[in-house]
Amino acid sequence: MTTNTDSKLKKLFEQHIPGTVLLASWLDKNGFSHDLQKYYRRSGWLDSMGTGAFKMPKESVSWQGGLFALQTQASLPVHVGGRTALSLQGMAHYVRLGNEAIYLFSSPKLKLPAWFINYDWKTQVQHIKTSINPTELGLVNFEEKNFSIRIASPERAILECLYQAPDNLDLVECYHLFEGLSNMRPKIIQELLEACTSIKVKRLFFYMAHKAQHQWLSFIDQSVISLGEGDRSITNGGVYVSQFHISIPKELADL
C-alpha cells in the first residue's frame, strides 16, 4: 500500500462515525475515488451494503445509521415520522404485538436508493410518500449514540398518524396517542395545520383535540385553518359528528 493510500485510509477512519453507512458518492466527493473504494473493498477495509453504500467491517449498522447517510451525505429530505417518531420521543405507549414497522416520510417524488430498500435492517421499514406538510416544517434532531437524525416533532408526527388512518393505523390507537400529547406547542401546531393540505387530517385533529380537552387547543386560531366543504366519511357505516362533518368508527365515538 502506498503512503498516499495509507494516509487516505487513516483519514477515512478519522472521519467515519461508528454505526453509520458510507455512501460511495460521499466518499468520491471527499477524495476517495471509485478505484480507491474498490481497492478498500478488495482489501477488506470496506464491506458493501449494496450498490453505492459501504460499512466498516465487523461494524453493526442499524436503519438509523442508514438514514443518517441518506439525510447528511445524500441530503435527501426524508425523516422518521408518524408513530415511530412518537415512540422515539417516549409518546407511544399503546401496546402492539409483533415486530413494529419503522415509518419514514418524504414528499411524493422522492425515491429511496435500492441499497437502503433491499438491505436487511432486521425490522420492517415503510416509506410513506405524502405532501400533507412542507418538507422541513416541524422536524427536530433526535440524538443517537454517535450521531443525530431528523425526525418529526410530536406536533407533526400526530398529523402523520392521522394521515395513515384508518387504512394503515387504527383510529382508536391514534386517539390514545393523541391523549398523551398534553404538552404540544401551539405555535408549531398552528403552522402545521395552516400548511396542511389534507382536510381529513385537519378534521380528525380537531375532533380528537376537542375530545381529549387539551388546554393548548384554546391557543389555536381555528378561523384561519381551512376545513373544506361538505361531509367526509372516514369509515363506512360510522357515527356522524356534525361539528366536524365526519363519520368516524363507533369504537372511537364511544371512548
Secondary structure, DSSP 8 states (H G I E B T S, - for coil): --HHHHHHHHHHHHH--TT--EEHHHHHHTT--HHHHHHHHHTTS-EEEETTEEE-TT----HHHHHHIIIIIS---EEE-HHHHHHHTT-------S---EEEEE-TT----HHHHHS--SS-EEEEE--SS-TTTTEEEEE-SS-EEEEE-HHHHHHHHHHHTTTTS-HHHHHHHHHT-TT--HHHHHHHHHH---HHHHHHHHHHHHHHT-GGGGGS-GGGS---SS-EESSTT-EEETTTTEEE-HHHHT-
